[in-house]
Structure formats: structure tokens, C-alpha cells
Amino acid sequence: MPELAIAITGARPVLDAVTPTLALAIRVQNKIADERIQSLALHCQIRIDAPLRPYAVHEQPGLRDLFGEPARWGRTLKSFLWTHVQTTVPSFTESAQSELLVPCTFDFNIASTKYLHALQDGDVPLALLFSGSAFYESPDGGLQVAPIPWTLEAAFKLPVDVWKRVIEQHYPKSAALWVHRDLFDRLDGFRRERGLGTLDEALDALLSQKNSQRSA
């Protein structure tokens, strides 16, 4: 039965992806010498180990929605799920290289988006938990199948800059804003009444108006 080890060796934006996608390079090793793996069907749970990095003062406001006030982070700062992905690793004997394609979203209703957007630099500590199936040759040449246990794990420090480049590639200098349809209709009505060309201008006018009222 295979004895597998997995390491994450790098990360890159997928330039030709239709939607924002990050590629994690993985190296798979089989510790059983001369045993041929026909293929691996890998499932991966990717978690963000938020307690494993420090946070600068200017990053903290963007994290309050997730963890509360910084004074409470000793209790509230916890690991949380980013996403689930899967891949297939082709035939190999000792080791093989493959990639995990990780879809990224800029939807601020998603906890991982709020977290990643709040970070300015440094790394994102990731924990990758693997499962799935290993198809391998038995000593007599027959095909065997063995489950991959959840104890197969890997850790990786994802550079924040890589995630930001993934998002910037698809949303250059912009962000998606989801609102209720009736609120959208009111905002668009305000835009038309003021003779403004875009919703950006409408929002800017409303915020400027609010700031003027505060300073009055």
C-alpha cells in the first residue's frame, strides 16, 4: 500500500483562466520504493490558519467583521475553511508534480475574501488536508485501490501578493458590490435625478454628502 507525502512548492496566478484562479504546485512522493502508482484522485480541503501570522495595525479594521475587536483575538482568531478542490495525479513511481487549481472569489459575503482583502503583505498560512483514492500496482501486477486518509496534510505560506494579482487580473482597480435589488433601484434613481453618469459617481456623491453633514 502506498505511503504518500505531499508538499506545496509554489503558487501562481492562472493567466488564461476564465474566472480568478490560483494554482498551487504540489509534489507527491511515495515512500514505498519501486511501487508504481497508476493514478491518484486527490480531494483537498484548504483552510486558512489565521492564528499563525501577525497582523499590522492597518490590517486590523478589515478583520473586525470576522474576529471582532483585536483585544478579543486571543479567543476569536481561529482557523477557518477557504475552499475544497480536487485534482488527478498521473502515473509515477517515486514522485510526481501536479497542480491544485483554486478558484478565487471577490464576493465580500465570503469570509475568505474579507480576510484576504484585509491583508496588505506577508503570507497567508494555509493548511491543506488531503483525502481520495490511490490506484497502484500490486506485486503480481494487479490493480489495487487504497483510500488516502485525512492524516495526509501539507502546510504552505501563500504570498498575499499572489492572491492580489489573481484578483487584479480579473477585477482591475474595482470590486464587486452585491446589494438588494430595491436598493440598487433607489441608487440608480438617485444617479438619474442628479444627472450622474455612473453608479460610482452616485456613491461618491452620497458619501460626500454624508461627510459634509458630519462636518457641519
N, C-alpha and C positions, 0 to 999 in steps of 0.2 A: 504494500500500500504506500502511495506517495507520502513523503514528509515535506511539506511545502513551506517556503518562506517568501514573503513579498516585501519589497522596498519601493518607495516612491522616489524617483531620481530626478524629477524636474516638472515644470509646469509651463504652459504656453497658451496664448490665445489661439483659437482656431480661426484663421483669417477668412476662410471661404465658407463658414457656417451661415446658414440662413438665419438662425437666432443666436443670441450670445452664448458662446460655448467655450469652456476651458478644457484643455487636455492635460491630464496628469500622466506622466510617463511612469510605467511600472516595470520592475524587474522581478521575475518569478524564478525561484530556484527549487529544484527537487533534491533533497539531501540523500536520496537513495541512488547510489551510483549505478549507472548503466540501465536504469529503468526508463523506458520510453513512455512519455505522456503523449497520448494521441490528441487530446484537447482538454481545456479547462473551460467550464461555464461558470464565470465568476459573477456573483452578486455582491455589491458593496454598499454598506451604509456609511455615509460620510458625516461625521459630527464635528462641530466647532468646539474646541476645548478652551472656552473663553477665560477660565481662571489662569491659564498658563502664560499669559502675557501681561505686561503693564500697560496702563492707559494714561496718555498725556492729558493735561487739564483741558486742552482744546478739543479732545475727543469725547470727553465725558458727557456734555449736553446731549449729543446724538444717541447716547446709550441709555438715557434715563427711562425711555419708554419700555425698554427690555428689562432693566435691572433695578430701577428706582434710583434713589439718591446715592451718590458714591459712598456715603457713610455706612450704607447698608450692604455694600457689595461683598463683604465678608460672608454674608448669608445668602445673598441672591445671585451672585455671579456663578453660573453653573454651565456645564457642557450642554449643548442642545443640537438637535438634528439639523443638518443642512439639506441633504437630499439622498436619494437612492439611485444608484447607477448599476449597469451591468456591462460585461464585455466577454468576448471569447478569445482565449489564447490558443494559437495553433500548436501543432506537434513540436515537441522538443525532448531532449534527453536530460541535459544538466540545467540549463537556464534558458529563459526567453524574455524578449522585450515586448511590451504591448502598451496600450494607452486606455485610460478611462476618460470618456467624454462626459463632461459635467455641464449640464445646462445651467445657465445663469439667468436670473430674472431681475428686473429693476422695479418690481412691484413692491411698494413700501408697506403693503399689508403683510408681507412675508418677513419673519423675524431675521432670517439670514441677510436679507437685503438691507434692513435697517442697521444691522451690526456692521456689515462690510462697508457700507457707505460712510459710517461714522469714523472709521479708521483712516488716518492720514498717511501713515507709513509703517514700516516694520513688517512683521509677518503675522499670518493667521495660523494658529496651532490647530492642526487637523488630526483627527483620529479616524482611521479607515478600518471598518470591521467587515471581514470577508466571509462569504459562505458560497454554496453552489455544489458543483459536481466535478470530479476528476475522472477522465476516461483514460485508462492506461493498459499496457500490455502485461499479462501475467507471464511467469517464466516459461509456460508452454506455448506462448504466442497468442493465447486467447484474450479477448477484450474484457476488462473488468471496469466496474464503476464504483467509486467511493465518494461519500459525501465530504465536503470541505467544511470543517467545524468553524463556529463563530470565534474560536480562540485564535484564528489566523488574523492578525492585526498588523497595521503599519501606522507610523506617525509621520507627519510631514509639516514643515513650516512653509505655507504658501505666501509668497511675497504679495503684500497688499497691492503693489503696483501692477501685478499681472492681472488681478481681478479688475482693477480700474481700467486697464487697457482693453479688456474684453468688453466692458460696458461702454466705454467711449467709442469703440469701433462701431457700435450699433446705435448709440444714443449720443452723438457728438454734442457736447455742451447743452444737454437737455435732459429732462426727466419726465417719466410718465406720471400723470396725476389722475387717479380714479376718483370720481365724485358721483353722488346720486344724480340721476337724470334731471330731476326737478331743479337741483342746484345748478347744474350745467345750463339749463334753460334760463334761469334767473341771471347767471353770469353773462350769458350770451346776449340777453336782453339789455343788460347794463352796457355792454360793449356797443350795441347798436344805438342806444339812446345817446351815448357820449360821442358817437361818430368815430370810434376807435377801430383800428384795422385788425387787431389780433386779440386773442384771449390773454396773451402775455401783457399787452398794454392795459387790458381791463383789470387784471390782477394788480399790476403796478399802480394803477390809479386808485384802486381801493385801499391798498396798503399805504400809499402816500397820504390818502385822506385820513386814515386811521392815525397815522403818525402825527399829522397836523393837529388833530383833535387832542391828542395826548399832550402836545407841547403848548397848546393854547391855554 
